[in-house]
Amino acid sequence: MLAVPLPLILLALIRKIPVLEKLNDWEKRRQLWMWRVQTNVGWLVLFSIHLFIIYWLTIFSNNFSMEVFMKWGNAAVQSLFHRFVSAPVLRGGVFAIILIVGKQFSSMDHLLVFFPHIMPTDKLAGKPEQPPEIEQDEGGLAESSDGDDVVDDQALEEEEDDAGDDDMAGDFADFS
C-alpha cells in the first residue's frame, strides 16, 4: 500500500531538476531556496516515516511474547538474505550455466536466443585487430601479405566512374 507512493513523494521532494535557462541573481536565489525547502521537507517526511515504524515496532514487541518477536525478526532477516544474497547468486548461476552450455555446445544456441540479455555486451578493452596491409600494383590487383591476389575496390569504382562520365557527356550533348 505504501510501497509506491512514498518513494515517488520522496523522489519528487529530494531530487533537483536542472534549470536549463539562464537565471538572474534573484531567480537563482529563489531556485536554491526552493530546492533547500523541498529537500528539508523530504527529510522530514523520511524521518517521520521511520519514527512511525519504530513506534509500531515498539508496541508490537511490548504486546507479544519474545518468541513471537524473535520469529518475526528471523523472518525479516531471512527475507533480506534471500533478496540480497541467495536470489542474485542463484540467478547469476543460472545465467552462467546457460552461457557455458551455449558456448560449449552449438545445439544449445536456442538458449542464447531465448535469453539474449544475459550475454555480455560491454566493449572489449584493447586495440582491435587490424586487417593485413595490401600492396597495390598498376592493374588494380593487390597482393596481401599471404600471397593471394586481391581486387582493389577503389580502383574498380574509379574505372566505372570514368566510364560513366563519358556516357553522360554524350547524353547531355544530345540535348543542346
Secondary structure, 3 states (H helix, E strand, C coil): CCCCHHHHHHHHHHCCCCCCCCCCHHHHHHHHHHHHHHHHHHHHHHHHHHHHHHHHHHHHHHHCCHHHHHHHHHHHHHHHHHHHHHHHHHHHHHHHHHHHHHHHCHHHHHHHHHCHHHCCCCCCCCCCCCCCCCEECCCCEEECCCCCEEECHHHHHHHHHHHHHHHHHHHHHHHC
